[in-house]
Amino acid sequence: MAAQSGRDILLKIEDGESFVSVAGLRARTISLNARPVDVTDADSHGRWRELLEGAGVRTASVSGQGIFRDQQSDALMREMFFAQTLKRWQLMIPDFGIIEGPFQILALEYAGQHDGEASFALSLASAGALVFTAI
């Protein structure tokens, strides 16, 4: 697999019946995690830790930073944060796949310097079952 451009990773938020790209993202990180269930006891072979297969809690988190460019997605993110609603998001990762499901905005930050553009940062947390589609 050849190297991929970071700008090819897309975050899209559901707006009605379609998805719109979160405008102006310059950096983004997607983390997939699984918390194990430890079932180790006094009879565990060699006192090695034992994990219960398939029982862990899976989570996904997303963070991104960018600039304001699109009023539609900016308004969706702002409304979603203040109402603490869940919306479906698509996370498109080149040569990997698409992860889709409900997320909640945990943090929405705004910043700017007097000689630069206004910027924002956001953090998302998965809020239900996610679907993975390979591409």
N, CA and C of each residue as an Amber inpcrd file, in Angstrom:
protein
   405
   0.8480000  -1.1810000   0.0000000   0.0000000   0.0000000   0.0000000
   0.8850000   1.2310000   0.0000000   0.5910000   2.1500000  -0.8650000
   1.3290000   3.4050000  -0.9400000   0.9000000   4.3320000   0.1920000
   1.7490000   5.2880000   0.4880000   1.4320000   6.2780000   1.5220000
   0.1620000   7.0320000   1.1270000  -0.6050000   7.4300000   2.1370000
  -1.8600000   8.1490000   1.9100000  -1.7450000   9.5710000   2.4320000
  -2.4130000  10.4640000   1.7760000  -2.4730000  11.8460000   2.2320000
  -3.4490000  11.9580000   3.3950000  -3.0310000  12.6410000   4.4620000
  -3.8900000  12.8240000   5.6220000  -5.1790000  13.5520000   5.2870000
  -5.1490000  14.3810000   4.2690000  -6.3600000  15.1270000   3.9190000
  -7.4300000  14.2380000   3.3200000  -7.0650000  12.9840000   2.9630000
  -8.0430000  12.0610000   2.4030000  -8.9270000  11.4290000   3.4630000
  -8.5870000  11.6040000   4.7490000  -9.4510000  11.1270000   5.8280000
 -10.5760000  12.1520000   5.9730000 -11.8160000  11.6990000   5.8420000
 -12.9560000  12.6110000   5.8930000 -13.8450000  12.3110000   7.0830000
 -14.3830000  13.3660000   7.6860000 -15.4280000  13.2570000   8.7050000
 -16.6750000  13.8730000   8.1090000 -17.7640000  13.1100000   8.1620000
 -19.0340000  13.6180000   7.6440000 -20.0980000  13.4510000   8.7080000
 -20.9850000  14.4460000   8.7960000 -22.0820000  14.4280000   9.7640000
 -23.3940000  14.3370000   9.0010000 -24.3410000  13.5900000   9.5710000
 -25.6380000  13.4170000   8.9190000 -26.4390000  14.7110000   9.0030000
 -26.9850000  15.0950000   7.8730000 -27.8440000  16.2710000   7.7880000
 -29.0940000  15.8630000   7.0250000 -30.0900000  15.4320000   7.7700000
 -31.2950000  14.9280000   7.1160000 -31.0350000  13.5420000   6.5610000
 -31.1220000  13.4030000   5.2340000 -30.9480000  12.0940000   4.6050000
 -29.5830000  11.9180000   3.9610000 -28.7000000  12.9020000   4.0770000
 -27.3760000  12.7920000   3.4740000 -26.3100000  13.1880000   4.5050000
 -25.0630000  13.0140000   4.1310000 -23.9450000  13.3760000   4.9870000
 -23.2060000  14.5450000   4.3660000 -22.7790000  15.4960000   5.2070000
 -21.9800000  16.6260000   4.7410000 -20.6260000  16.5860000   5.4390000
 -19.5850000  16.9360000   4.7000000 -18.2400000  16.9520000   5.2650000
 -18.1260000  18.0490000   6.3110000 -17.3890000  17.7490000   7.3910000
 -17.0940000  18.7690000   8.3860000 -16.0720000  19.6790000   7.7300000
 -16.4600000  20.9090000   7.4960000 -15.6890000  21.8090000   6.6600000
 -14.3860000  22.2570000   7.2980000 -13.3840000  22.3810000   6.4530000
 -12.1360000  23.0010000   6.8490000 -11.2620000  22.2190000   7.7980000
 -11.4630000  20.9050000   7.9340000 -10.6080000  20.1340000   8.8420000
  -9.1920000  20.0680000   8.2900000  -8.2250000  20.3520000   9.1430000
  -6.8170000  20.2720000   8.7590000  -6.1220000  19.0830000   9.3960000
  -6.6120000  18.6500000  10.5460000  -6.0240000  17.5050000  11.2420000
  -7.1470000  16.7110000  11.8740000  -6.9960000  15.4060000  11.8720000
  -8.0020000  14.5660000  12.4980000  -7.3520000  13.2810000  12.9630000
  -7.9010000  12.7320000  14.0590000  -7.4150000  11.4910000  14.6470000
  -8.6130000  10.6220000  14.9770000  -8.5300000   9.3480000  14.6140000
  -9.5810000   8.3850000  14.9150000  -8.9610000   7.2870000  15.7620000
  -9.5410000   7.0300000  16.9360000  -9.0300000   5.9980000  17.8420000
 -10.1120000   4.9490000  18.0690000  -9.7580000   3.7010000  17.8310000
 -10.6490000   2.5770000  18.1060000 -10.0800000   1.8400000  19.3070000
 -10.9050000   1.5730000  20.3090000 -10.4410000   0.9700000  21.5480000
 -11.3550000  -0.1640000  21.9780000 -10.7890000  -1.0880000  22.7530000
 -11.5630000  -2.1800000  23.3460000 -11.0650000  -2.3900000  24.7690000
 -11.9570000  -2.2680000  25.7130000 -11.6070000  -2.4920000  27.1210000
 -11.8540000  -3.9660000  27.4320000 -10.8220000  -4.6870000  27.8570000
 -10.9770000  -6.1200000  28.0980000 -11.7300000  -6.4280000  29.3930000
 -12.2510000  -7.6540000  29.4670000 -12.8810000  -8.1490000  30.6840000
 -11.9430000  -9.2080000  31.2630000 -11.3700000  -8.9030000  32.4110000
 -10.3910000  -9.7720000  33.0670000 -11.1250000 -10.8500000  33.8730000
 -10.8550000 -12.1210000  33.5610000 -11.4890000 -13.2310000  34.2780000
 -10.4380000 -14.0810000  34.9950000  -9.2880000 -13.4800000  35.2640000
  -8.2170000 -14.1860000  35.9550000  -8.6540000 -14.5340000  37.3760000
  -8.3090000 -15.7740000  37.8100000  -8.5880000 -16.1620000  39.1850000
  -7.4120000 -16.9760000  39.7210000  -7.5450000 -17.5020000  40.9130000
  -6.4460000 -18.2330000  41.5570000  -6.0520000 -19.4880000  40.7850000
  -6.9400000 -20.0180000  39.9530000  -6.6430000 -21.2310000  39.1900000
  -6.1280000 -20.9470000  37.7800000  -5.8980000 -19.6970000  37.4320000
  -5.4100000 -19.3550000  36.0900000  -4.0360000 -19.9700000  35.8740000
  -3.8540000 -20.6290000  34.7420000  -2.6240000 -21.3520000  34.4310000
  -1.4050000 -20.4210000  34.5180000  -0.4500000 -20.7780000  35.3630000
   0.7760000 -20.0030000  35.5160000   0.5520000 -18.5980000  36.0360000
  -0.6400000 -18.3530000  36.5630000  -1.0280000 -17.0320000  37.0720000
  -0.9710000 -15.9380000  35.9930000  -1.1820000 -16.3750000  34.7600000
  -1.2670000 -15.4180000  33.6650000  -2.6820000 -14.8430000  33.6010000
  -2.7480000 -13.6110000  33.2300000  -4.0490000 -12.9660000  33.0750000
  -4.8480000 -13.6650000  31.9880000  -6.1400000 -13.7990000  32.2250000
  -7.0590000 -14.3690000  31.2410000  -8.1350000 -13.3350000  30.9190000
  -8.4500000 -13.2300000  29.6410000  -9.4720000 -12.2920000  29.1840000
 -10.6500000 -13.0660000  28.6100000 -11.8410000 -12.5380000  28.8220000
 -13.0560000 -13.1500000  28.3000000 -13.2310000 -12.7030000  26.8490000
 -13.1540000 -13.6670000  25.9530000 -13.2190000 -13.3710000  24.5200000
 -14.5650000 -12.7550000  24.1330000 -14.5030000 -11.6880000  23.3600000
 -15.6980000 -11.0600000  22.8110000 -16.5450000 -10.2820000  23.8000000
 -16.0620000 -10.0790000  25.0300000 -16.9030000  -9.4390000  26.0420000
 -16.5100000  -7.9960000  26.3350000 -15.4450000  -7.5050000  25.7440000
 -14.9720000  -6.1520000  26.0490000 -15.8870000  -5.0680000  25.5110000
 -15.7710000  -3.9070000  26.0910000 -16.5330000  -2.7420000  25.6440000
 -15.7060000  -2.0230000  24.5790000 -16.2910000  -1.8550000  23.3910000
 -15.5970000  -1.1860000  22.2900000 -16.0480000   0.2640000  22.2170000
 -15.0870000   1.1390000  21.9580000 -15.3780000   2.5570000  21.8240000
 -14.5780000   3.1340000  20.6660000 -15.0420000   4.2460000  20.1800000
 -14.3120000   5.0000000  19.1640000 -14.3270000   6.4580000  19.5850000
 -13.2200000   7.1250000  19.3630000 -13.1580000   8.5630000  19.6210000
 -12.5070000   9.2340000  18.4220000 -12.9170000  10.4530000  18.1910000
 -12.4370000  11.2170000  17.0480000 -12.1080000  12.6170000  17.5330000
 -11.0100000  13.1500000  17.0540000 -10.7120000  14.5520000  17.3240000
 -10.2670000  15.1950000  16.0230000 -10.5170000  16.4710000  15.9010000
 -10.1370000  17.1800000  14.6930000  -9.9900000  18.6600000  14.9530000
  -9.1960000  19.2950000  14.1140000  -9.0060000  20.7430000  14.1760000
  -9.0900000  21.3020000  12.7670000  -9.5920000  22.5090000  12.6620000
  -9.6960000  23.0940000  11.3400000 -10.1020000  24.5500000  11.3780000
 -10.5200000  25.0110000  10.2200000 -10.9480000  26.3990000  10.0660000
 -12.3980000  26.4200000   9.5880000 -13.0620000  27.5310000   9.8210000
 -14.4530000  27.6840000   9.4000000 -14.5140000  27.9550000   7.9020000
 -15.3110000  27.1370000   7.2030000 -15.4750000  27.3310000   5.7660000
 -16.9020000  27.0930000   5.3130000 -17.6630000  26.3380000   6.0770000
 -18.9640000  25.8860000   5.6200000 -20.0000000  26.1490000   6.7030000
 -20.9600000  27.0280000   6.4590000 -21.9470000  27.3890000   7.4710000
 -22.8410000  26.2130000   7.8410000 -23.1490000  25.3320000   6.8880000
 -24.0500000  24.2170000   7.1420000 -23.4700000  23.2640000   8.1890000
 -22.2450000  22.7900000   7.9860000 -21.6770000  21.8460000   8.9480000
 -21.3120000  22.5400000  10.2530000 -20.8880000  23.8150000  10.2000000
 -20.5950000  24.5530000  11.4340000 -21.8500000  24.6610000  12.2960000
 -22.9720000  24.9850000  11.6630000 -24.2330000  25.1130000  12.3970000
 -24.6750000  23.7680000  12.9750000 -24.5160000  22.6890000  12.2070000
 -24.8790000  21.3600000  12.7000000 -24.0690000  20.9960000  13.9400000
 -22.7540000  21.2370000  13.8970000 -21.9070000  20.9090000  15.0460000
 -22.2880000  21.7390000  16.2630000 -22.5150000  23.0250000  16.0710000
 -22.8830000  23.9090000  17.1830000 -24.2030000  23.4730000  17.8100000
 -25.2200000  23.2210000  16.9790000 -26.5210000  22.7830000  17.4820000
 -26.4160000  21.4460000  18.2050000 -25.6540000  20.5360000  17.6310000
 -25.4810000  19.2160000  18.2250000 -24.8120000  19.3120000  19.5880000
 -23.8020000  20.1780000  19.7080000 -23.1100000  20.3160000  20.9830000
 -24.0410000  20.8960000  22.0500000 -24.7070000  22.0030000  21.7670000
 -25.5330000  22.6550000  22.7810000 -26.7410000  21.8060000  23.1810000
 -27.2700000  21.0260000  22.2550000 -28.4100000  20.1530000  22.5820000
 -27.9460000  18.8030000  23.1190000 -26.6450000  18.4990000  23.0010000
 -26.0770000  17.2040000  23.3920000 -26.8260000  16.0530000  22.7450000
 -27.1640000  16.2510000  21.4660000 -27.8430000  15.2140000  20.7040000
 -26.8320000  14.2780000  20.0560000 -27.3190000  13.1210000  19.6670000
 -26.5110000  12.1510000  18.9460000 -26.8710000  12.2390000  17.4740000
 -25.8760000  12.2300000  16.6330000 -26.0910000  12.1900000  15.1870000
 -25.1990000  11.1110000  14.6110000 -25.5960000  10.6490000  13.4310000
 -24.7640000   9.6670000  12.7310000 -23.6220000  10.3960000  12.0350000
 -22.4510000   9.8130000  12.1420000 -21.2560000  10.3370000  11.4910000
 -20.6710000   9.2450000  10.6070000 -19.9660000   9.6580000   9.5750000
 -19.1810000   8.7450000   8.7510000 -17.7190000   9.1610000   8.8740000
 -16.8570000   8.1880000   9.1240000 -15.4260000   8.4080000   9.1920000
 -14.8250000   7.6300000   8.0280000 -14.3260000   8.3310000   7.0350000
 -13.8320000   7.6930000   5.8180000 -12.3050000   7.6710000   5.8470000
 -11.7490000   6.4500000   5.8770000 -10.3070000   6.2720000   5.9730000
  -9.8350000   5.5860000   4.6970000  -8.9860000   6.2410000   3.8940000
  -8.5720000   5.6660000   2.6130000  -7.8940000   4.3010000   2.7830000
  -8.1600000   3.4020000   1.8640000  -7.5920000   2.0480000   1.8400000
  -7.8720000   1.2630000   3.1120000  -8.8410000   1.6800000   3.9060000
  -9.2100000   0.9750000   5.1290000 -10.7020000   0.7070000   5.1010000
 -11.4900000   1.7860000   5.1600000 -12.9310000   1.6120000   5.1200000
 -13.6780000   2.8120000   5.6650000 -14.9630000   2.6030000   5.8490000
 -15.8600000   3.6400000   6.3710000 -16.4410000   3.1270000   7.6790000
 -16.3300000   3.9390000   8.7060000 -16.9370000   3.6370000  10.0000000
 -18.1130000   4.5900000  10.1430000 -19.2950000   4.0370000  10.4340000
 -20.4880000   4.8770000  10.5300000 -21.2760000   4.5110000  11.7720000
 -21.7920000   5.5340000  12.4430000 -22.6270000   5.3020000  13.6060000
 -22.8450000   6.5740000  14.3930000 -23.5460000   6.4480000  15.5250000
 -23.8580000   7.6200000  16.3410000 -22.6590000   8.0770000  17.1700000
 -22.4800000   9.3760000  17.2170000 -21.4360000   9.9980000  18.0270000
 -22.0230000  11.2110000  18.7350000 -21.4000000  11.5790000  19.8350000
 -21.7570000  12.7960000  20.5610000 -20.5270000  13.6880000  20.6120000
 -20.7410000  14.9950000  20.4510000 -19.6310000  15.9420000  20.5670000
 -19.3550000  16.1640000  22.0460000 -18.1470000  15.8110000  22.4830000
 -17.7430000  16.0020000  23.8840000 -17.1190000  17.3680000  24.1070000
 -16.4250000  17.8770000  23.0980000 -15.7680000  19.1770000  23.2340000
 -15.8250000  19.9000000  21.8980000 -16.0670000  21.1870000  21.9600000
 -16.0700000  22.0510000  20.7850000 -15.3590000  23.3280000  21.1960000
 -14.2090000  23.5660000  20.6030000 -13.3760000  24.7020000  20.9950000
 -13.2180000  25.6560000  19.8260000 -13.1780000  26.9340000  20.1460000
 -12.9740000  27.9710000  19.1460000 -11.7330000  28.7670000  19.5210000
 -10.9460000  29.1540000  18.5220000  -9.7260000  29.9110000  18.7840000
  -9.4380000  30.8340000  17.6030000  -8.5840000  31.8000000  17.8330000
  -8.1550000  32.6940000  16.7640000  -7.1540000  33.7020000  17.2830000
  -6.2660000  34.1140000  16.3970000  -5.2990000  35.1520000  16.7230000
  -5.6250000  36.3840000  15.9100000  -5.1490000  37.5210000  16.3750000
  -5.5000000  38.7780000  15.7130000  -5.0040000  38.8410000  14.2720000
  -3.9700000  38.0780000  13.9200000  -3.4340000  38.1180000  12.5690000
  -3.6480000  36.8040000  11.8100000  -4.6720000  36.0410000  12.2110000
  -4.9190000  34.7510000  11.5580000  -6.3970000  34.4410000  11.4820000
  -6.6850000  33.2680000  10.9750000  -8.0650000  32.8380000  10.7930000
  -8.6440000  32.2840000  12.0930000  -9.9680000  32.2890000  12.1810000
 -10.6520000  31.6520000  13.3040000 -10.5830000  30.1450000  13.0760000
 -10.3830000  29.3970000  14.1500000 -10.2760000  27.9500000  14.0260000
 -11.1520000  27.2690000  15.0750000 -11.3350000  25.9650000  14.8940000
 -12.1050000  25.2030000  15.8590000 -11.4450000  23.8470000  16.0670000
 -11.7980000  23.2070000  17.1720000 -11.3790000  21.8310000  17.4620000
 -12.5850000  21.1120000  18.0320000 -12.7110000  19.8330000  17.7210000
 -13.8230000  19.0720000  18.2670000 -13.3500000  17.6880000  18.6730000
 -14.0630000  17.1200000  19.6480000 -13.8350000  15.7510000  20.1010000
 -15.1700000  15.0320000  20.0850000 -15.1800000  13.8270000  19.5060000
 -16.3860000  13.0170000  19.4230000 -16.1780000  11.7150000  20.1750000
 -17.2610000  11.1640000  20.7100000 -17.2340000   9.8460000  21.3500000
 -18.3640000   9.0050000  20.7680000 -18.0590000   7.7420000  20.4850000
 -19.0980000   6.8530000  19.9630000 -20.2000000   6.7030000  21.0050000
 -21.4290000   6.5590000  20.5040000 -22.5840000   6.5080000  21.3970000
 -23.5300000   5.3720000  21.0210000 -22.9810000   4.3080000  20.4740000
 -23.7980000   3.1750000  20.0630000 -23.0100000   2.3010000  19.1180000
 -23.6960000   1.3470000  18.5120000 -23.0460000   0.3920000  17.6170000
 -22.5490000   1.0910000  16.3600000 -21.3170000   0.7510000  15.9660000
 -20.7310000   1.2900000  14.7510000 -20.6890000   0.1910000  13.6890000
 -20.8100000   0.6090000  12.4360000 -20.7700000  -0.3180000  11.3060000
 -19.5120000  -0.0210000  10.5150000 -18.7640000  -1.0670000  10.1860000
 -17.5560000  -0.9100000   9.3840000 -17.7960000  -1.4840000   7.9970000
 -17.4650000  -0.7090000   6.9670000 -17.5570000  -1.1580000   5.5790000
 -16.1810000  -1.0110000   4.9440000 -15.5940000  -2.1130000   4.5010000
 -14.2830000  -2.0770000   3.8590000 -14.3970000  -1.4590000   2.4730000
 -13.3470000  -0.7420000   2.0640000 -13.3100000  -0.1990000   0.6980000
 -12.0760000  -0.7170000  -0.0160000
